[in-house]
């Protein structure tokens, strides 16, 4: 088992998970994301951008929660931010994702070093 201890958010989780998967010998065909159902579609989009079409992203194991903090309005703002973040990045171009993280997230500025 390998754990990602670098991610500070969902974009980082998609990126660092991609790096972990790339380092594993053998073929991983499906990634199973476990998240709240409210967050699952957003997480799937981010992971699809980080992985491209090489892997199946399965979010069918989402968990129903009563999470009023994840209002529809908040999720809509986050999805717009995600679209802007991945704009002009080809899905699966992990190096471009790394550069964008380093440029646009204080959490990940160390990736440019």
C-alpha positions in Angstrom: 0.0 0.0 0.0 1.2 3.5 -0.8 -0.2 6.6 0.7 -0.1 10.2 -0.6 1.0 12.5 2.2 1.6 15.5 -0.1 -1.9 16.5 -1.2 -3.6 19.5 0.4 -6.7 19.4 -1.8 -8.5 17.4 -4.5 -6.4 18.7 -7.3 -3.2 17.7 -5.4 -4.7 14.3 -4.6 -5.4 13.6 -8.3 -1.8 14.7 -9.2 0.0 12.8 -6.5 -2.1 9.7 -7.0 -1.1 9.8 -10.6 2.5 9.9 -9.7 2.1 7.0 -7.3 0.2 4.9 -9.9 3.0 5.7 -12.5 5.6 4.4 -10.1 3.9 1.0 -9.5 5.0 -2.0 -11.5 2.1 -3.6 -13.3 -1.1 -2.3 -14.8 -3.8 -0.5 -12.9 -6.9 -0.2 -15.0 -9.4 1.2 -12.5 -9.1 3.8 -9.8 -11.8 3.6 -7.1 -12.5 7.0 -5.5 -14.3 7.0 -2.2 -15.8 10.3 -1.4 -19.1 12.0 -0.5 -21.6 11.7 -3.3 -21.8 15.5 -3.4 -18.1 15.6 -4.1 -17.7 12.5 -6.3 -18.4 14.1 -9.7 -15.9 16.9 -9.0 -13.3 14.4 -7.9 -13.9 12.3 -10.9 -13.4 15.2 -13.2 -10.1 16.2 -11.5 -8.8 12.6 -11.6 -9.8 12.3 -15.3 -7.8 15.4 -16.0 -4.8 14.0 -14.2 -5.0 10.5 -15.6 -6.5 11.0 -19.1 -8.3 8.0 -20.6 -5.8 5.3 -19.6 -7.6 4.5 -16.4 -11.2 4.0 -15.5 -12.3 6.3 -12.7 -15.0 4.7 -10.5 -17.0 6.8 -8.1 -19.8 4.4 -7.5 -18.7 3.9 -3.9 -19.6 7.4 -2.8 -21.0 7.9 0.6 -24.3 9.9 1.2 -23.7 12.6 3.8 -25.7 15.4 5.3 -23.1 18.0 4.5 -24.6 21.4 4.3 -21.1 22.9 4.0 -21.0 21.5 0.4 -23.9 23.5 -0.9 -24.8 23.4 -4.5 -23.5 27.0 -4.9 -20.1 26.1 -3.3 -19.7 23.0 -5.5 -20.6 25.1 -8.6 -17.9 27.6 -7.7 -15.3 24.8 -7.2 -16.2 23.2 -10.5 -15.7 26.5 -12.3 -12.4 26.9 -10.6 -11.4 23.3 -11.6 -12.3 24.0 -15.3 -10.2 27.2 -15.2 -7.3 25.3 -13.5 -7.2 22.6 -16.2 -7.9 24.9 -19.1 -5.5 24.3 -22.0 -4.1 21.2 -20.3 -4.5 18.0 -22.2 -6.1 15.3 -20.0 -3.4 13.0 -18.7 -0.5 15.5 -19.2 0.8 15.1 -15.6 3.8 17.4 -16.2 1.5 20.2 -17.2 -0.6 19.6 -14.1 2.5 19.8 -12.0 3.5 23.1 -13.5 0.0 24.5 -13.1 0.0 23.4 -9.4 3.4 25.0 -8.8 2.3 28.2 -10.5 -1.1 28.6 -9.0 -1.2 27.0 -5.6 0.8 28.2 -2.6 0.5 24.7 -1.2 2.5 23.3 -4.1 5.1 26.0 -5.0 7.8 23.5 -3.9 6.9 21.4 -7.1 8.8 24.0 -9.2 12.1 23.5 -7.4 
